Amino acid sequence: MSTTHDHDHAPIEAAGEISEFDVLETAIRGLAIEKGLFSPEDHRRFMEWAQRIGPHGGSRLVARAWLDPGFKQRLLADGTETSKEIGIDWLDPTGTGTPSDFTYFYVLENTPKVHNLIVCTLCSCYPRPVLGQAPEWYKTPHYRRRAVRWPREVLAEFGLHLAADVEVRVHDSNQKSRFMVMPMRPEGTEGWTEDQLAAIVTRDTMIGVALPRADWTADRSPVATSR
Amino acid sequence: MSPPRNTHYPVLMGTLRKAGKRPSEPDRASAPWEANLQATCECLSWRGALDNLERRRAEDTLGETTYAHFPAHTRAALVTAHLLLERGRISEHELETRMNQVRARLQSS
């Protein structure tokens, strides 16, 4: 074993101030395991699953649907089953899904006259196997209460202004149903590969609070210009 | 399913000292403890100790009362502990003792 450490990287910084919630979480988990409420293996199973999921799954579904009409048809007909074609099994990580997530998965297609938006008014149900963890704002009572009452106003707050003749449909998730929006493919993406298309299908476009753009990916947004 | 009680557990209320009275940022990056907690909640629900939907409802109820001054992203931890205390799965003494041990361990590392 080498005793030298000569490769080039910045030194690891000392840990910052310890949060009381680091302390609280560690204490809860330790006590729960000691009391047999669950096992360390249970916890590891969920941690590894959580680190695997993200919006890349949903982006891949949409991009493939844009390119493959047969896949799109299957996806709209049975989202849960068709997710398996890109390696997402809604029964992970337990064989029966998570306590929160194993449900029916519906993909909602936007059209020139219909725009879909997802919310969970009851709690914070979210299609985690395909979109990862919900953003903080999605879980707030502020968003949940207002999205169903004043969807156009909420969308406007995200910078999305829809024409008056576009119907806005709000889909309320629940214990049995999870939804994801399939946005329309934007202009300027003709001839693009699935990877190129997947890059512009960002999380917010699949929640329905934004529209995909050829010049906007999760890693790169257009430079704002003053008006 | 009875609603959670607005008990003020000193061991939990004390965490506010360091959390600060500030709202969560809408799109802030999650701290590592939040991922651990999420997995803990899934395990508790999967194994039948604490149903996820009950916890989420309690987060809404207690988040607007007992824990209204806590940042929104911290309420899941508080409410999980609150419900485990309320149901007698753990005691305040156990939790306080364990938190002291964990704090000492983390601060010395």
Chai-1 contact restraints between the chains, C-beta under 6 A:
chainA,res_idxA,chainB,res_idxB,connection_type,confidence,min_distance_angstrom,max_distance_angstrom,comment,restraint_id
A,I18,B,L106,contact,1.0,0.0,6.0,A-B,restraint_1
A,E20,B,T15,contact,1.0,0.0,6.0,A-B,restraint_2
A,E20,B,K18,contact,1.0,0.0,6.0,A-B,restraint_3
A,F21,B,W33,contact,1.0,0.0,6.0,A-B,restraint_4
A,F21,B,T74,contact,1.0,0.0,6.0,A-B,restraint_5
A,F21,B,A77,contact,1.0,0.0,6.0,A-B,restraint_6
A,D22,B,W33,contact,1.0,0.0,6.0,A-B,restraint_7
A,V23,B,M99,contact,1.0,0.0,6.0,A-B,restraint_8
A,V23,B,V102,contact,1.0,0.0,6.0,A-B,restraint_9
A,V23,B,R103,contact,1.0,0.0,6.0,A-B,restraint_10
A,L24,B,T15,contact,1.0,0.0,6.0,A-B,restraint_11
A,L24,B,A77,contact,1.0,0.0,6.0,A-B,restraint_12
A,E25,B,W33,contact,1.0,0.0,6.0,A-B,restraint_13
A,E25,B,N36,contact,1.0,0.0,6.0,A-B,restraint_14
A,E25,B,L37,contact,1.0,0.0,6.0,A-B,restraint_15
A,E25,B,A77,contact,1.0,0.0,6.0,A-B,restraint_16
A,T26,B,V102,contact,1.0,0.0,6.0,A-B,restraint_17
A,A27,B,R98,contact,1.0,0.0,6.0,A-B,restraint_18
A,A27,B,M99,contact,1.0,0.0,6.0,A-B,restraint_19
A,A27,B,V102,contact,1.0,0.0,6.0,A-B,restraint_20
A,I28,B,A81,contact,1.0,0.0,6.0,A-B,restraint_21
A,R29,B,T40,contact,1.0,0.0,6.0,A-B,restraint_22
A,L31,B,I90,contact,1.0,0.0,6.0,A-B,restraint_23
A,L31,B,R98,contact,1.0,0.0,6.0,A-B,restraint_24
A,L37,B,A49,contact,1.0,0.0,6.0,A-B,restraint_25
A,F38,B,C43,contact,1.0,0.0,6.0,A-B,restraint_26
A,F38,B,R47,contact,1.0,0.0,6.0,A-B,restraint_27
A,D42,B,C43,contact,1.0,0.0,6.0,A-B,restraint_28
A,H43,B,A39,contact,1.0,0.0,6.0,A-B,restraint_29
A,H43,B,C43,contact,1.0,0.0,6.0,A-B,restraint_30
A,F46,B,A39,contact,1.0,0.0,6.0,A-B,restraint_31
A,F46,B,E42,contact,1.0,0.0,6.0,A-B,restraint_32
A,M47,B,A39,contact,1.0,0.0,6.0,A-B,restraint_33
A,A50,B,A35,contact,1.0,0.0,6.0,A-B,restraint_34
A,T98,B,E42,contact,1.0,0.0,6.0,A-B,restraint_35
A,P99,B,E42,contact,1.0,0.0,6.0,A-B,restraint_36
A,P99,B,S45,contact,1.0,0.0,6.0,A-B,restraint_37
A,P99,B,W46,contact,1.0,0.0,6.0,A-B,restraint_38
A,P99,B,N52,contact,1.0,0.0,6.0,A-B,restraint_39
A,S100,B,N52,contact,1.0,0.0,6.0,A-B,restraint_40
A,C123,B,R56,contact,1.0,0.0,6.0,A-B,restraint_41
A,P135,B,D27,contact,1.0,0.0,6.0,A-B,restraint_42
A,E136,B,S24,contact,1.0,0.0,6.0,A-B,restraint_43
A,E136,B,P26,contact,1.0,0.0,6.0,A-B,restraint_44
A,W137,B,P26,contact,1.0,0.0,6.0,A-B,restraint_45
